Amino acid sequence: MPIISIDQKTCNKCGICALECPRRIIVLPDGSFPQVVAELEATCNACGHCVAVCPRGSLSHRDSPLKSSPKMEKGLVVNPEQVEQFLKGRRSARVFKDRPVSREIITRLIEDARYAPTGHNLQEVEWLVIDDKKELARIEELGIEWLEWVIKNLPKVAADSNLEEKLERQKLKHDAFLRGAPVLIVAHANKSSLASLAGIDSANALSYLDLAANSLGLSTCWAGYVYIMANTFPPVKEALALPEDHAAYGCMMLGYNKFKYHRIPCRKEPKIIWR
Ligand SMILES: Cc1cc2nc3c(=O)[nH]c(=O)nc-3n(C[C@H](O)[C@H](O)[C@H](O)COP(=O)(O)O)c2cc1C
């Protein structure tokens, strides 16, 4: 079975599928219909561009069948002003409502996050979602142990990051690590799989999830300390219990923000080298 099939009744041999294919495995020999070069078939990374780009819906791919590849709706295109305000208006939430987020919503966010770009289209990012209050409280508690460990063993790091003060606040139930968010999402992947790409892929996916969450009236905040603990502090590693051969590549709090933002704050001017 070839990996692509062509509806010969509708295909007009325009060749866009061949030009678009990032692996250049589709050809149109002598004006015939598009086909995959047999020896190159195994190099297809199932990106689905051939299906997405065909203006006539004439091409189907084994891994992206036409019937499972919905049409883009023109009416849903957002305008640049909307995009600009949406991106610049997103904030990291630090004060969450005591309100759970339904697993249905979280699943929807992860569905969207799957569409973030991934190196080689590997789509290797997996997800751990913790919405159990006790488990989240346990991570906050372990934060105290971690701070004590860093202060004792890495005094310079602790001093540079003001961790003594953070520890004092954490002991007063400051929730410095998860900010009272009802959900922690961990993007994880196999440690051995092109590790540098897994890190980028996870950050991309979490950023997509972040934006999708904001579009649904939720808020997020990256959990940088939890990420550090997840990969370096055995008690937190144990609490997260990721698959043995996996590492956490990004952690994000999710919930409903107690507050709304009414203005867009300033950011540094970008430093750009033009050539
Ligand atoms: C990798 C990363 C880790 C972060 N870790 C934390 C964290 O542990 N706790 C926290 O409150 N904010 C954390 N943040 C949020 C940043 O502080 C925040 O993005 C920055 O202050 C800018 O604010 P804004 O996101 O509202 O624009 C993190 C952000 C990133 C990108």
The ligand as an SDF file (V2000), in Angstrom:
LIG
                    3D

 31 33  0  0  0  0  0  0  0  0999 V2000
   11.4400   28.9670   32.0270 C   0  0  0  0  0  0  0  0  0  0  0  0
   10.6170   29.8240   32.9460 C   0  0  0  0  0  0  0  0  0  0  0  0
   10.5330   29.5050   34.2890 C   0  0  0  0  0  0  0  0  0  0  0  0
    9.7410   30.2680   35.1460 C   0  0  0  0  0  0  0  0  0  0  0  0
    9.5910   29.8750   36.4390 N   0  0  0  0  0  0  0  0  0  0  0  0
    8.7810   30.5740   37.2590 C   0  0  0  0  0  0  0  0  0  0  0  0
    8.5640   30.1320   38.6060 C   0  0  0  0  0  0  0  0  0  0  0  0
    9.0890   29.1110   39.0520 O   0  0  0  0  0  0  0  0  0  0  0  0
    7.7310   30.8610   39.3730 N   0  0  0  0  0  0  0  0  0  0  0  0
    7.1150   31.9980   38.9360 C   0  0  0  0  0  0  0  0  0  0  0  0
    6.3800   32.6180   39.6880 O   0  0  0  0  0  0  0  0  0  0  0  0
    7.3070   32.4230   37.6510 N   0  0  0  0  0  0  0  0  0  0  0  0
    8.1000   31.7370   36.8080 C   0  0  0  0  0  0  0  0  0  0  0  0
    8.2600   32.1380   35.5020 N   0  0  0  0  0  0  0  0  0  0  0  0
    7.5170   33.3000   34.9990 C   0  0  0  0  0  0  0  0  0  0  0  0
    8.4040   34.5170   34.7020 C   0  0  0  0  0  0  0  0  0  0  0  0
    8.8310   35.0670   35.9000 O   0  0  0  0  0  0  0  0  0  0  0  0
    7.5700   35.4860   33.8550 C   0  0  0  0  0  0  0  0  0  0  0  0
    7.3620   34.9220   32.5930 O   0  0  0  0  0  0  0  0  0  0  0  0
    8.2320   36.8530   33.7070 C   0  0  0  0  0  0  0  0  0  0  0  0
    8.3340   37.5040   34.9330 O   0  0  0  0  0  0  0  0  0  0  0  0
    7.4570   37.7480   32.7480 C   0  0  0  0  0  0  0  0  0  0  0  0
    6.1150   37.9150   33.1550 O   0  0  0  0  0  0  0  0  0  0  0  0
    4.9220   37.5710   32.1610 P   0  0  0  0  0  0  0  0  0  0  0  0
    5.0260   36.0910   31.8280 O   0  0  0  0  0  0  0  0  0  0  0  0
    3.6670   37.8810   32.8900 O   0  0  0  0  0  0  0  0  0  0  0  0
    5.0910   38.3980   30.9420 O   0  0  0  0  0  0  0  0  0  0  0  0
    9.0510   31.4070   34.6450 C   0  0  0  0  0  0  0  0  0  0  0  0
    9.1390   31.7050   33.2760 C   0  0  0  0  0  0  0  0  0  0  0  0
    9.8900   30.9240   32.4430 C   0  0  0  0  0  0  0  0  0  0  0  0
    9.9140   31.2370   30.9670 C   0  0  0  0  0  0  0  0  0  0  0  0
  1  2  1  0
  2  3  1  0
  2 30  2  0
  3  4  2  0
  4  5  1  0
  4 28  1  0
  5  6  2  0
  6  7  1  0
  6 13  1  0
  7  8  2  0
  7  9  1  0
  9 10  1  0
 10 11  2  0
 10 12  1  0
 12 13  2  0
 13 14  1  0
 14 15  1  0
 14 28  1  0
 15 16  1  0
 16 17  1  0
 16 18  1  0
 18 19  1  0
 18 20  1  0
 20 21  1  0
 20 22  1  0
 22 23  1  0
 23 24  1  0
 24 25  2  0
 24 26  1  0
 24 27  1  0
 28 29  2  0
 29 30  1  0
 30 31  1  0
M  END
$$$$
